[in-house]
Protein backbone atom coordinates (compact mmCIF):
# COMPACT_ATOMS: atom_id res chain seq x y z
CA UNK A 1 0.00 0.00 0.00
CA UNK A 2 1.49 3.39 -0.89
CA UNK A 3 2.21 6.02 1.75
CA UNK A 4 -0.61 8.31 0.68
CA UNK A 5 -3.33 5.69 1.01
CA UNK A 6 -1.83 4.40 4.26
CA UNK A 7 -1.76 7.94 5.66
CA UNK A 8 -5.35 8.52 4.58
CA UNK A 9 -6.56 5.26 6.13
CA UNK A 10 -4.73 5.92 9.38
CA UNK A 11 -6.41 9.30 9.61
CA UNK A 12 -9.91 7.91 9.22
CA UNK A 13 -10.47 7.22 12.91
CA UNK A 14 -11.69 9.91 15.24
CA UNK A 15 -9.06 11.49 17.44
CA UNK A 16 -6.09 10.39 15.38
CA UNK A 17 -3.51 13.02 14.51
CA UNK A 18 -1.96 13.89 11.23
CA UNK A 19 0.56 11.67 9.50
CA UNK A 20 4.16 12.67 8.89
CA UNK A 21 3.43 13.83 5.34
CA UNK A 22 0.57 16.08 6.44
CA UNK A 23 2.65 17.57 9.25
CA UNK A 24 5.50 18.19 6.80
CA UNK A 25 3.17 19.97 4.40
CA UNK A 26 1.89 22.27 7.13
CA UNK A 27 5.44 22.92 8.36
CA UNK A 28 6.57 23.85 4.86
CA UNK A 29 3.65 26.28 4.56
CA UNK A 30 4.74 27.95 7.79
CA UNK A 31 8.15 28.82 6.35
CA UNK A 32 9.05 31.88 4.35
CA UNK A 33 10.70 31.47 0.97
CA UNK A 34 12.82 33.99 -0.88
CA UNK A 35 13.41 34.02 -4.57
CA UNK A 36 11.52 32.47 -7.43
CA UNK A 37 11.21 28.72 -7.35
CA UNK A 38 12.53 28.26 -3.80
CA UNK A 39 9.27 26.83 -2.47
CA UNK A 40 8.81 24.48 -5.43
CA UNK A 41 12.39 23.27 -5.02
CA UNK A 42 11.77 22.59 -1.32
CA UNK A 43 8.56 20.71 -2.18
CA UNK A 44 10.44 18.43 -4.56
CA UNK A 45 13.57 17.95 -2.46
CA UNK A 46 12.11 17.71 1.04
CA UNK A 47 8.79 16.03 0.37
CA UNK A 48 9.49 14.22 -2.88
CA UNK A 49 6.29 15.54 -4.42
CA UNK A 50 5.48 17.34 -7.62
CA UNK A 51 4.23 20.85 -6.81
CA UNK A 52 0.83 20.11 -8.36
CA UNK A 53 0.34 17.09 -6.08
CA UNK A 54 1.58 19.09 -3.09
CA UNK A 55 -1.07 21.76 -3.65
CA UNK A 56 -3.77 19.11 -4.07
CA UNK A 57 -2.82 17.58 -0.72
CA UNK A 58 -2.56 21.01 0.91
CA UNK A 59 -6.02 22.00 -0.31
CA UNK A 60 -7.49 18.80 1.14
CA UNK A 61 -5.69 19.46 4.43
CA UNK A 62 -7.34 22.85 4.74
CA UNK A 63 -10.69 21.09 5.06
CA UNK A 64 -9.41 18.55 7.59
CA UNK A 65 -10.32 19.18 11.25
CA UNK A 66 -7.14 17.36 12.33
CA UNK A 67 -5.02 19.90 10.45
CA UNK A 68 -6.91 22.76 12.08
CA UNK A 69 -6.28 21.23 15.50
CA UNK A 70 -2.60 20.64 14.74
CA UNK A 71 -1.78 24.10 13.33
CA UNK A 72 -4.70 26.52 13.58
CA UNK A 73 -2.69 29.63 12.67
CA UNK A 74 -1.39 28.23 9.40
CA UNK A 75 -4.65 26.51 8.43
CA UNK A 76 -6.79 29.58 9.14
CA UNK A 77 -4.36 31.84 7.23
CA UNK A 78 -4.42 29.55 4.22
CA UNK A 79 -8.21 29.24 4.38
CA UNK A 80 -8.46 33.05 4.25
CA UNK A 81 -6.11 33.19 1.25
CA UNK A 82 -8.07 30.46 -0.52
CA UNK A 83 -11.37 32.21 0.12
CA UNK A 84 -10.01 35.56 -1.10
CA UNK A 85 -8.84 33.94 -4.33
CA UNK A 86 -12.24 32.32 -4.83
CA UNK A 87 -14.06 35.62 -4.43
CA UNK A 88 -11.73 37.29 -6.95
CA UNK A 89 -12.85 34.86 -9.66
N, C-alpha and C positions, 0 to 999 in steps of 0.2 A: 504494500500500500504506500503511495507516495506521501511525502511530508504534509502537503496541503490538505489532502483528505483526512489524514490522521489527525492533524491539528483541528480540523473542522469537527470531526467526530468527538474528539476529546472535549471540545467546548460545548457540546450539546447539552450536557447536564447542568442543572441549576447550581449556582454557587461555585462553579469551576472558573479559575482565572484564565487569563490569556496564555496562549502558547508562546514559545520563544520567538517565532517569526512575527507574531502580532506585536509583541513587546518591542522587538527590534524596529518594526515599521514606525511605531509611535515615537520611539527614541530618536530615530532619524528625522522625523518631522519636527522634533523639538530643537534641533540644531540649526544654526545659521550657516548659510553657504555663501561664499564669495566667488564671483567670477562665473562666466557662462559655462554650463556643463558640469559644474562641481557636484551638484546634487545627483544628477544622472550617473555620473561616474561612481559616486558612493553607493548608489542603489545597485549597480552592477557588481562592484567589487566586494562590498560588505554583505549584501543580501543574496547575491547571485540571481537577481531577477532582472528581467527586461523592464524598463521604465513603465511601459504600458501595463504590464501585469501588476507592478507595484501600485500604480494608481487605482487599478481595479480593486485590489485587496484593501488599500487605504479607504476607498469609498465605502466598501462594505463594513469596515471597522467603525466608521463614523456612525453607523446605525446599530452598533452592537453595545448593549448595556454594560458588558464586561469591560469594554474599552473605556467607556465613560467613567466607570468606577476606578479603573487603573490609572487614568491620566485625564482628569476632567478639564484641566486648563487647555491642554493641546486639543482634545476632542471638541470642546466647545468653540475654540478659536477656529478650527477647521470647518466646523458646521456653519459658523457665521460666514466664512469665506465662500463656502459652497452655496449657501443661500443667496448671498449677494450676487454671485455669478449667475445663478438661475434667474434672478429678477432682472438682470441686465439683458437677458435674451428675449 
